[in-house]
């Protein structure tokens, strides 16, 4: 968002907030101004005092109120074929800058009764949501108090910032435990009806390390939890110059409370929940840390089978044609039977955690940041056997650039050139694999390379499908495609290609089978989004844990800011106006009739042609192309409701007058 546009928005909000309420307007008429200290010339002043107290376990700060966190839960639309479910995620605030278009046809869920918060609550929500500094909040409070509003003098009072944060010394660093029960209770308060209906809460956890500053070795190691795929919350956090060690001490508070919840469940606000352990969704280094196993560069690093790597400038796994070795089991892992794989007993074993099946191979890291990035890097600068010419790279980049602005508004990032490959994010690699890659690689790379890439696209499209019946029907086929992809990679990309991440693709389908759900629900994307928000709460290296604790307390006090905005964006443009209906027809929106109803041109799949035929017909995945002429000639005009929609469809230009249709498979990346 541009600074000028942001300034205009802030100015509008401040002007609206400056309008007095009914009670306060009477005070203005009478010429009274309450709670303002004046000196001499009657100019208001604000007293701003605080103390700093440092002990071994207690930190009191005057400092860091200018480190407010954005509170923008993003709406994720997950289509399961029978209903539209929404899950709230944290996402960047800057993506809200263009939330209104002239052709927008939004479908919003609104309530009959809206609670209008008072001015103090509105100001607190505005300050937290827009990450305002303490000085700017104090200036605004001063102005509003001069106009007769009864408001606190200081931002710390407005935001209910705690004065004292209890900090523990642990693992040669600072540590704060926020609690598992308290976090689950807040989720229950927001989604009480859902949990009353299901009676069970499945907990997914994430542990990861992230550096705080480029010029310092200081790093954060938070423990995050997500209840039934709702927005993550923080359970505990460690800050130090090194990875927390030993892991048993780092996890002690967490494991103690988790063991109690698994045994007794949780009762909160007349909701009795049985607590079950879902999965530990982490990247490879974090999984090795928690499971106390050898890292991903070791010869016996595979977490699912006993395959031994070989050295080819790095550890690679060039397996026989079958691609299969004996699988590891939870029982043998708990019994410390894998001496060449395990370093020491994991503290999770004592809790009864199945350290093989309870740690899914997160596709964000293994596929998006692993396999797809490795393929593109080999295209740009790999061995001669697979490296593309500069002309080919230029054609691919030109095609990618031409698609900029064509992706639906559910995407946080539009396609960009391979020139910026080193700066691509995980969402961009996912976008390339599932949507843009098969289009931009067509007629640029050789047929063998193209078919090899598309086999990965098809396999992941199956594993990410939220329709359980369709996904389970093709699960074995997806597994076969992944084995074929890994085993044939050496012939295409050379002897050094099949590293740990590529080899792990063989076992990816097992997670979808074991958990009986889409890999979207076993993804680290929501946790990574939350980690980035968490990092933004720290402005300097002075007591980072205390800064985070204070900002999170302010965020939790801002109740109205936690309500998700459940909205699906629909427009009459091809970019945001194409959908796949539950009856397998494609619908092209023409106009909005009323709330939740649209006038559309509907066309049968018989008019849609296969985009590729290897390794299978693309229409098996509802991927195909058709012409604008076919829509006009064979389409039928009819009215549809939002309940008729199965999922949104990406519509990209393909040749002269042709449109490529690709169903949206993943969760929404941005707040709408």
For each residue, the residues with C-beta under 8 A, 3 or more apart:
1: 5 6 94 96 97
2: 5 6 97
3: 6 7
4: 7 8
5: 1 2 8 9 97
6: 1 2 3 9 10 97
7: 3 4 10 11
8: 4 5 11 12
9: 5 6 12 13
10: 6 7 13 14 130
11: 7 8 14 15
12: 8 9 15 16
13: 9 10 16 17 126
14: 10 11 17 18 140
15: 11 12 18 19
16: 12 13 19
17: 13 14 119 122 123 126 144
18: 14 15 143 144 147 149
19: 15 16
20: 24 25 27 28 147 148 149
21: 24 25 118 119 149
22: 25 26
23: 26 27
24: 20 21 27 28 119 148 149 150
25: 20 21 22 28 29 148
26: 22 23 29 30
27: 20 23 24 30 32 33 34 148 150
28: 20 24 25 31 32 147 148
29: 25 26
30: 26 27
31: 28
32: 27 28 148
33: 27 36 145 146 148
34: 27 148 150
35: 145 150 151 153
36: 33 44 145 146
37: 44 45 46 47 153
38: 42 43 44 45
39: 42 43 45
40: 43
41:
42: 38 39
43: 38 39 40
44: 36 37 38 142 145 146
45: 37 38 39
46: 37 138 141 142 153 154
47: 37 153 154
48: 138 154
49:
50: 60 61 62 156 163
51: 60 62
52: 60 61 62 63
53: 58 59 60 164
54: 58 59 60
55: 58 59
56: 169
57: 166 167 168 169
58: 53 54 55 164 165 166 167
59: 53 54 55 164 165 167 543 546
60: 50 51 52 53 54 163 164 165
61: 50 52 64 165 542 543 546 547 550
62: 50 51 52
63: 52 542 547
64: 61 67 539 540 542 543 546 547 550 551
65: 68 133 134 137 155 156 159 161 550
66: 132 133 134 135 539
67: 64 536 537 538 539 547 551
68: 65 127 128 130 131 132 133 159 537 551 554
69: 128 131 533 536 537 551 552 554 555
70: 90 92 93 128 129 130 131 533 536
71: 125 128 129 555 558 561 562
72: 90 91 92 93 96 129 671
73: 88 89 90 91 231 562 563 564 565 671
74: 88 89 90 91 529 564 668 669 670 671 672
75: 86 88 89 564 565 566 567 568 668 671 672
76: 86 87 88 89 667 668
77: 84 85 86 410 568 648 667 668
78: 84 85 86 87 466 520 667
79: 84 85 466 467 645 646 647 648
80: 83 85 466 467 468
81: 466 467 468 469 470 582 646
82:
83: 80
84: 77 78 79 568 642 645
85: 77 78 79 80
86: 75 76 77 78 564 566
87: 76 78 229 230 231 667
88: 73 74 75 76 230 231 564
89: 73 74 75 76 231 525 526 529 530 667 668
90: 70 72 73 74 231 232 526 529 530 533
91: 72 73 74 95 412 529 669 670 671
92: 70 72 95 412 670
93: 70 72 96 129 130 131
94: 1 97
95: 91 92 412 670 671
96: 1 72 93 99 671
97: 1 2 5 6 94
98: 101
99: 96 672
100: 104
101: 98 104 571
102:
103: 571 572 573
104: 100 101 569 570 571
105: 570 571 572 577 589 591 592 598
106: 567 568 569 570 672
107: 567 568 570 595 596 642
108: 565 566 567
109: 566 567
110: 114
111: 114
112:
113:
114: 110 111
115: 560
116:
117: 121 122 125 560
118: 21 121 122
119: 17 21 24 122 123 144 149 151
120: 123 124 151 152 158
121: 117 118 124 125 558 559 560
122: 17 117 118 119 125 126
123: 17 119 120 126 127 137 140 141 144 151 158
124: 120 121 127 128 158 159 160 554 557 558
125: 71 117 121 122 128 129 558 560 561
126: 13 17 122 123 129 130 132
127: 68 123 124 130 132 137 155 158 159
128: 68 69 70 71 124 125 131 132 159 554 555 558 561
129: 70 71 72 93 125 126 558 561
130: 10 68 70 93 126 127
131: 68 69 70 93 128 536
132: 66 68 126 127 128 136 137
133: 65 66 68 136 137
134: 65 66 137 138 155 156
135: 66 138 139
136: 132 133 139 140
137: 65 123 127 132 133 134 140 141 155 158 159
138: 46 48 134 135 141 142 153 154 155
139: 135 136 142 143
140: 14 123 136 137 143 144
141: 46 123 137 138 144 145 151 152 153 154 155 158
142: 44 46 138 139 145 146 153
143: 18 139 140 146 147
144: 17 18 119 123 140 141 147 149 151
145: 33 35 36 44 141 142 148 149 150 151 153
146: 33 36 44 142 143
147: 18 20 28 143 144
148: 20 24 25 27 28 32 33 34 145
149: 18 20 21 24 119 144 145
150: 24 27 34 35 145
151: 35 119 120 123 141 144 145 158
152: 120 141 155 157 158
153: 35 37 46 47 138 141 142 145 157
154: 46 47 48 138 141 157 158
155: 65 127 134 137 138 141 152 158 159 161
156: 50 65 134 159 161
157: 152 153 154 160 161
158: 120 123 124 127 137 141 151 152 154 155
159: 65 68 124 127 128 137 155 156 554 557 558
160: 124 157 553 554 557
161: 65 155 156 157 550 553 554
162: 165 549 550 553
163: 50 60
164: 53 58 59 60
165: 58 59 60 61 162 176 545 546 549 550
166: 57 58 176
167: 57 58 59 174 175 176 543 545 546
168: 57 174 175 176 177
169: 56 57 173 174 175
170: 173 174 175 238 244 249 250
171: 175 238 240 244 245 246 249 250
172: 240 241 242 245
173: 169 170 238 239 240 241 242 244
174: 167 168 169 170 238 239 240 543 544 545
175: 167 168 169 170 171 236 237 238 239 244 250 545
176: 165 166 167 168 236 237 545 546 548 549
177: 168 235 236 253 254
178: 182 183 233 234 235 236 237 549 552
179: 182 183 235 257
180: 183 184 225 235 254 257 258 261
181: 184 185 257 261 266
182: 178 179 185 186
183: 178 179 180 186 187 225 227 233 234 235
184: 180 181 187 188 201 203 225 227 261 266 268 273 275
185: 181 182 188 189 266 268 269
186: 182 183 189 190 233 556
187: 183 184 190 191 227 230 231 233
188: 184 185 191 192 195 266 268 269 271 273
189: 185 186 192 268 269
190: 186 187 230 562 563
191: 187 188 194 195 230
192: 188 189 195 196 269 271
193: 196 197
194: 191 197 198 228
195: 188 191 192 198 199 201 228 271 273
196: 192 193 199 270 271
197: 193 194
198: 194 195 201 228
199: 195 196 272 273 274
200: 273 274 275 276
201: 184 195 198 227 228 266 273 274 275 276
202: 227 228 276 277 278
203: 184 225 226 227 258 275 276 277 278
204: 225 226 229 278 279 280 281 522
205: 223 224 225 226 235 278 279 280 281
206: 223 224 225 226 232 280 281 282 286 524 527
207: 221 222 223 224 280 282 286 289 290
208: 221 222 224 282 283 286 524 527 528 531
209: 219 220 221 243 285 286
210: 219 220 531 535
211: 214 216 217 218 219
212: 216 218 219 220 239 535 538 541 544
213: 216 218 541
214: 211
215:
216: 211 212 213 541
217: 211 241 242
218: 211 212 213 239 240 241 541 544
219: 209 210 211 212 239 240 241 242 243
220: 209 210 212 237 238 239 534 535 538 544
221: 207 208 209 237 238 239 240 243 244 250
222: 207 208 234 235 236 237 238 531 534
223: 205 206 207 234 235 236 237 251 254
224: 205 206 207 208 232 233 234 235 527 530 531
225: 180 183 184 203 204 205 206 232 233 234 235
226: 203 204 205 206 229 230 231 232 233 526 527
227: 183 184 187 201 202 203 230
228: 194 195 198 201 202
229: 87 204 226 521 526
230: 87 88 187 190 191 226 227
231: 73 87 88 89 90 187 226 526 530
232: 90 206 224 225 226 526 527 530
233: 178 183 186 187 224 225 226
234: 178 183 222 223 224 225 237 530 534 548 552
235: 177 178 179 180 183 205 222 223 224 225 254
236: 175 176 177 178 222 223 253 254
237: 175 176 178 220 221 222 223 234 534 545 548
238: 170 171 173 174 175 220 221 222 244 250 545
239: 173 174 175 212 218 219 220 221 544 545
240: 171 172 173 174 218 219 221 244
241: 172 173 217 218 219
242: 172 173 217 219 245
243: 209 219 221 289
244: 170 171 173 175 221 238 240 247 249 250
245: 171 172 242 249 250
246: 171 249 250
247: 244 250 251 289 290 292 346 347
248: 251 252 347
249: 170 171 244 245 246 252
250: 170 171 175 221 238 244 245 246 247
251: 223 247 248 254 255 290 347 348
252: 248 249 255 256 347
253: 177 236 256 257
254: 177 180 223 235 236 251 257 258
255: 251 252 258 259 347 348 350 351
256: 252 253 259 260
257: 179 180 181 253 254 260 261
258: 180 203 254 255 261 262 277 351
259: 255 256 262 263 351
260: 256 257 263 264
261: 180 181 184 257 258 264 265 266 275
262: 258 259 275 276 277 351
263: 259 260
264: 260 261
265: 261 272 273 274 275
266: 181 184 185 188 201 261 272 273 275
267: 270 271 272 273
268: 184 185 188 189 271 273
269: 185 188 189 192
270: 196 267
271: 188 192 195 196 267 268
272: 199 265 266 267
273: 184 188 195 199 200 201 265 266 267 268
274: 199 200 201 265
275: 184 200 201 203 261 262 265 266
276: 200 201 202 203 262
277: 202 203 258 262 353 358
278: 202 203 204 205 515
279: 204 205 358 359 360 515 522
280: 204 205 206 207 287 290 348 353 358 359
281: 204 205 206 360 362 522 523 524 527
282: 206 207 208 286 287 290 359 362 524
283: 208 286 287 362 365 524
284: 287 288 295 296 365 366 500 501
285: 209 288 289 295 296
286: 206 207 208 209 282 283 289 290
287: 280 282 283 284 290 291 293 303 359
288: 284 285 291 292 293 294 295 296
289: 207 243 247 285 286 292
290: 207 247 251 280 282 286 287 346 348 359
291: 287 288 303 342 346 348 355 359
292: 247 288 289 342 343 344 345 346
293: 287 288 301 303 341 342 343 346
294: 288 298 300 301 340 341 342 343
295: 284 285 288 298 301
296: 284 285 288 301 500 501
297: 301 314 315 500
298: 294 295 301 309 315 341
299: 308 309 310 315 340
300: 294 306 307 308 309 338 340 341
301: 293 294 295 296 297 298 309 315 341 500
302: 305 306 307 309 317 500 503 504 507
303: 287 291 293 328 356 359 361 504
304: 327 328 356 361 504 506 507 510
305: 302 324 325 326 327 328 506 507
306: 300 302 325 326 327 328 338 341
307: 300 302 317 319 325 503
308: 299 300
309: 298 299 300 301 302 315 316 317 500 503
310: 299 315 316 317 318
311: 314 315 316
312: 316 318 495 496
313: 496
314: 297 311 496 499
315: 297 298 299 301 309 310 311 499 500
316: 309 310 311 312 495 496 497 498 499
317: 302 307 309 310 498 499 500 502 503
318: 310 312 490 495 498
319: 307 322 323 324 325 486 487 498 503
320: 323 487
321: 487
322: 319 483 487
323: 319 320 483 486 487 506
324: 305 319 483 506
325: 305 306 307 319
326: 305 306
327: 304 305 306
328: 303 304 305 306 332 333 338 341 356
329: 332 333 356
330: 333 334 354 355 356 357
331: 334 335
332: 328 329 335 337 338
333: 328 329 330 336 337 338 342 349 355 356
334: 330 331 349 354 355
335: 331 332
336: 333 339 342 345
337: 332 333
338: 300 306 328 332 333 341 342
339: 336 342
340: 294 299 300
341: 293 294 298 300 301 306 328 338
342: 291 292 293 294 333 336 338 339 345
343: 292 293 294
344: 292
345: 292 336 342 349
346: 247 290 291 292 293 349 353 355
347: 247 248 251 252 255 350 351
348: 251 255 280 290 291 351 353 355
349: 333 334 345 346 352 353 355
350: 255 347
351: 255 258 259 262 347 348
352: 349
353: 277 280 346 348 349 358
354: 330 334 357 358
355: 291 330 333 334 346 348 349 358 359
356: 303 304 328 329 330 333 359
357: 330 354 514
358: 277 279 280 353 354 355
359: 279 280 282 287 290 291 303 355 356
360: 279 281 511 514 515 519 522
361: 303 304 366 504 507 508 511
362: 281 282 283 365 366 522 523 524
363: 366 367 368 460 463 464 508 519 522 523
364: 367 368 369 426 430 523 524 525 528
365: 283 284 362 368 369 370 426 501 524
366: 284 361 362 363 369 370 371 501 504 505 508
367: 363 364 370 371 372 430 433 456 460 501 505 508
368: 363 364 365 371 372 373 426 427 429 430 433
369: 364 365 366 372 373 426 429
370: 365 366 367 373 374 501 502 504
371: 366 367 368 374 375 456 501 502 505
372: 367 368 369 375 376 429 430 432 433 437 456
373: 368 369 370 376 377 421 424 429
374: 370 371 377 378 497 499 501 502
375: 371 372 378 379 453 493
376: 372 373 379 380 418 421 429 432
377: 373 374 380 381 382 421
378: 374 375 381 382 383 386 387 493 494 497
379: 375 376 382 386 387 388 392 393 396 418 445
380: 376 377 387 388 393 418 421
381: 377 378 387
382: 377 378 379 385 386 387 493 494 497
383: 378 386 387 493 494 496
384: 387
385: 382 492 493 494
386: 378 379 382 383 449 492 493 494
387: 378 379 380 381 382 383 384
388: 379 380 392 393 396 444 445
389: 392 393
390: 393 394
391: 394 395
392: 379 388 389 395 396 444 445
393: 379 380 388 389 390 396 397 418
394: 390 391 397 398
395: 391 392 398 399 444
396: 379 388 392 393 399 400 418 440 441 444
397: 393 394 400 401 417 418 419
398: 394 395 401 402 417
399: 395 396 402 403 439 440 444
400: 396 397 403 404 415 416 417 418 436 440
401: 397 398 404 415 416 417
402: 398 399 406 653
403: 399 400 406 407 414 415 436 439 440 652
404: 400 401 414 415 416
405: 414 575
406: 402 403 414 415 575 652 653
407: 403 411 414 415 431 435 575 650
408: 411 569 575 576 648 650 664
409: 569 575 576 670 672
410: 77 569 648 664 668 669 670 672
411: 407 408 414 427 431 669 670
412: 91 92 95 427 669 670
413: 416 425 427 428 431 669
414: 403 404 405 406 407 411
415: 400 401 403 404 406 407 428 431 432 436
416: 400 401 404 413 419 420 424 428
417: 397 398 400 401 420
418: 376 379 380 393 396 397 400 421
419: 397 416
420: 416 417 423 424
421: 373 376 377 380 418 424
422:
423: 420
424: 373 416 420 421 428 429
425: 413 428 429
426: 364 365 368 369 429 430 525 528
427: 368 411 412 413 430 431 525 669
428: 413 415 416 424 425 431 432
429: 368 369 372 373 376 424 425 426 432 433
430: 364 367 368 372 426 427 433 434 666
431: 407 411 413 415 427 428 434 435 436
432: 372 376 415 428 429 435 436 437
433: 367 368 372 429 430 437 456 457 460
434: 430 431 437 457 460 461 464 662 665 666
435: 407 431 432 438 439 650 652 662
436: 400 403 415 431 432 439 440 652
437: 372 432 433 434 440 441 453 457
438: 435 441 442 450 453 454 457 611 612
439: 399 403 435 436 442 652 654 660
440: 396 399 400 403 436 437 444
441: 396 437 438 444 445 449 450 453
442: 438 439 450
443:
444: 388 392 395 396 399 440 441
445: 379 388 392 441 449 450 453
446: 449 450
447: 450 451
448: 451 452 492
449: 386 441 445 446 452 453 492
450: 438 441 442 445 446 447 453 454
451: 447 448 454 455 614 615
452: 448 449 455 456 485 488 489 492
453: 375 437 438 441 445 449 450 456 457
454: 438 450 451 457 458 612 614 615
455: 451 452 458 459 481 484 485 615
456: 367 371 372 433 452 453 459 460 481 482 485 505
457: 433 434 437 438 453 454 460 461
458: 454 455 461 462 478 481 615 616 621
459: 455 456 462 463 478 479 481 482 485 508 509
460: 363 367 433 434 456 457 463 464 478 519
461: 434 457 458 464 465 621 623 665
462: 458 459 465 471 474 475 477 478 621
463: 363 459 460 471 475 478 508 509 512 518 519
464: 363 434 460 461 518 519 520 665 666
465: 461 462 470 471 518 665
466: 78 79 80 81 471 518 520 665
467: 79 80 81 470 471 646
468: 80 81 471 472 516 517
469: 81 472 473
470: 81 465 467 473 474
471: 462 463 465 466 467 468 474 475 512 518
472: 468 469 475 516
473: 469 470
474: 462 470 471 477 478 620
475: 462 463 471 472 478 479 509 512 513
476: 479 480
477: 462 474 480 481 616
478: 458 459 460 462 463 474 475 481 482 509 512
479: 459 475 476 482 483 509 510
480: 476 477 483 484
481: 455 456 458 459 477 478 484 485 615
482: 456 459 478 479 485 486 505 506 508 509
483: 322 323 324 479 480 486 487 506
484: 455 480 481 487 488 615
485: 452 455 456 459 481 482 488 489 505
486: 319 323 482 483 489 498 502 503 505 506
487: 319 320 321 322 323 483 484 490
488: 452 484 485 491 492
489: 452 485 486 492 493 497 498 502
490: 318 487 493 494 495 497 498
491: 488
492: 385 386 448 449 452 488 489 497
493: 375 378 382 383 385 386 489 490 497
494: 378 382 383 385 386 490 497
495: 312 316 318 490
496: 312 313 314 316 383 499
497: 316 374 378 382 489 490 492 493 494 502
498: 316 317 318 319 486 489 490 502 503
499: 314 315 316 317 374 496 502 503
500: 284 296 297 301 302 309 315 317 503 504
501: 284 296 365 366 367 370 371 374 504 505
502: 317 370 371 374 486 489 497 498 499 505
503: 302 307 309 317 319 486 498 499 500 506
504: 302 303 304 361 366 370 500 501 507 508
505: 366 367 371 456 482 485 486 501 502 508
506: 304 305 323 324 482 483 486 503
507: 302 304 305 361 504 510 511
508: 361 363 366 367 459 463 482 504 505 511 512 519
509: 459 463 475 478 479 482 512 513
510: 304 479 507 513 514
511: 360 361 507 508 514 515 519 522
512: 463 471 475 478 508 509 515 516 517 518 519 522
513: 475 509 510 516
514: 357 360 510 511
515: 278 279 360 511 512 521 522
516: 468 472 512 513
517: 468 512 521 522
518: 463 464 465 466 471 512 521 522
519: 360 363 460 463 464 508 511 512 522 523
520: 78 464 466 523 665 666 667
521: 229 515 517 518
522: 204 279 281 360 362 363 511 512 515 517 518 519
523: 281 362 363 364 519 520 526 667
524: 206 208 281 282 283 362 364 365 527 528
525: 89 364 426 427 528 529 667
526: 89 90 226 229 231 232 523 529 530 667
527: 206 208 224 226 232 281 524 530 531
528: 208 364 426 524 525 531 532
529: 74 89 90 91 525 526 532 533
530: 89 90 224 231 232 234 526 527 533 534
531: 208 210 222 224 527 528 534 535
532: 528 529 535 536
533: 69 70 90 529 530 536 537
534: 220 222 234 237 530 531 537 548
535: 210 212 220 531 532 538
536: 67 69 70 131 532 533
537: 67 68 69 533 534 547 548 551 552
538: 67 212 220 535 544 547 548
539: 64 66 67 547
540: 64 547
541: 212 213 216 218 544
542: 61 63 64 547
543: 59 61 64 167 174 546 547
544: 174 212 218 220 239 538 541 547 548
545: 165 167 174 175 176 237 238 239 548 549
546: 59 61 64 165 167 176 543 549 550
547: 61 63 64 67 537 538 539 540 542 543 544 550 551
548: 176 234 237 534 537 538 544 545 551 552
549: 162 165 176 178 545 546 552 553
550: 61 64 65 161 162 165 546 547 553 554
551: 64 67 68 69 537 547 548 554 555
552: 69 178 234 537 548 549 555 556
553: 160 161 162 549 550 556 557
554: 68 69 124 128 159 160 161 550 551 557 558
555: 69 71 128 551 552 558 561
556: 186 552 553
557: 124 159 160 553 554
558: 71 121 124 125 128 129 159 554 555 561 562
559: 121 562
560: 115 117 121 125 563
561: 71 125 128 129 555 558
562: 71 73 190 558 559
563: 73 190 560
564: 73 74 75 86 88
565: 73 75 108 671 672
566: 75 86 108 109
567: 75 106 107 108 109 672
568: 75 77 84 106 107 642 648 672
569: 104 106 408 409 410 576 672
570: 104 105 106 107 576 577 589 592 598
571: 101 103 104 105 575 576 577 589
572: 103 105 577 589 590 591 592
573: 103 576 577
574: 577 578 588 651 659
575: 405 406 407 408 409 571 651
576: 408 409 569 570 571 573 648
577: 105 570 571 572 573 574 588 589 590 651
578: 574 586 587 588 589 648 649 650 651 661
579: 586 587 589 600 645 646 647 648 649
580: 584 585 586 587 622 645 646 647 648 649 663
581: 584 585 586 587 602 640 644 645 646
582: 81 644 645 646
583: 644
584: 580 581 605 622
585: 580 581 602 603 604 605
586: 578 579 580 581 602 603 605 608 649 661
587: 578 579 580 581 598 600 601 602 640 644 645
588: 574 577 578 600 601 602 603 631 635
589: 105 570 571 572 577 578 579 592 598 599 600
590: 572 577 598 599 600 601 637
591: 105 572 598 599
592: 105 570 572 589 597 598 599
593: 597 598 599 639
594: 597
595: 107
596: 107 641 642 643
597: 592 593 594 639 640 641 642
598: 105 570 587 589 590 591 592 593 639 640 641 642
599: 589 590 591 592 593 637 638 639
600: 579 587 588 589 590 637 638 639 640
601: 587 588 590 631 635 636 637
602: 581 585 586 587 588 635 636 637 638 640
603: 585 586 588 607 608 626 630 631 634 635 636
604: 585 607 608 634
605: 584 585 586 608 619 622 624
606:
607: 603 604 626 630 634
608: 586 603 604 605 619 624 625 626 661
609: 624 625 626
610: 613 617 618 619 624
611: 438 618 623 624 625 654 660
612: 438 454 617 618 623
613: 610 616 617 618
614: 451 454
615: 451 454 455 458 481 484
616: 458 477 613 620 621
617: 610 612 613 620
618: 610 611 612 613 621 623 624
619: 605 608 610 622 623 624
620: 474 616 617
621: 458 461 462 616 618 663
622: 580 584 605 619 649 661 663
623: 461 611 612 618 619 660 661 662 663
624: 605 608 609 610 611 618 619 660 661
625: 608 609 611 654 655 658 659 660 661
626: 603 607 608 609 630 631 658 659 661
627: 630 631 657 658 659
628: 631 632 657 658 659
629: 632 633 657
630: 603 607 626 627 633 634 635
631: 588 601 603 626 627 628 634 635 659
632: 628 629 635
633: 629 630
634: 603 604 607 630 631
635: 588 601 602 603 630 631 632
636: 601 602 603
637: 590 599 600 601 602
638: 599 600 602
639: 593 597 598 599 600
640: 581 587 597 598 600 602 644 645
641: 596 597 598 644
642: 84 107 568 596 597 598 645
643: 596
644: 581 582 583 587 640 641
645: 79 84 579 580 581 582 587 640 642 648
646: 79 81 467 579 580 581 582
647: 79 579 580 663 664 665
648: 77 79 408 410 568 576 578 579 580 645 663 664
649: 578 579 580 586 622 661 662 663 664
650: 407 408 435 578 661 662 663 664
651: 574 575 577 578 659 660 661
652: 403 406 435 436 439 659 660 662
653: 402 406 658 659 660
654: 439 611 625 658 659 660
655: 625 658
656:
657: 627 628 629
658: 625 626 627 628 653 654 655
659: 574 625 626 627 628 631 651 652 653 654
660: 439 611 623 624 625 651 652 653 654
661: 578 586 608 622 623 624 625 626 649 650 651
662: 434 435 623 649 650 652
663: 580 621 622 623 647 648 649 650
664: 408 410 647 648 649 650
665: 434 461 464 465 466 520 647
666: 430 434 464 520 669
667: 76 77 78 87 89 520 523 525 526
668: 74 75 76 77 89 410 672
669: 74 91 410 411 412 413 427 666
670: 74 91 92 95 409 410 411 412
671: 72 73 74 75 91 95 96 565
672: 74 75 99 106 409 410 565 567 568 569 668
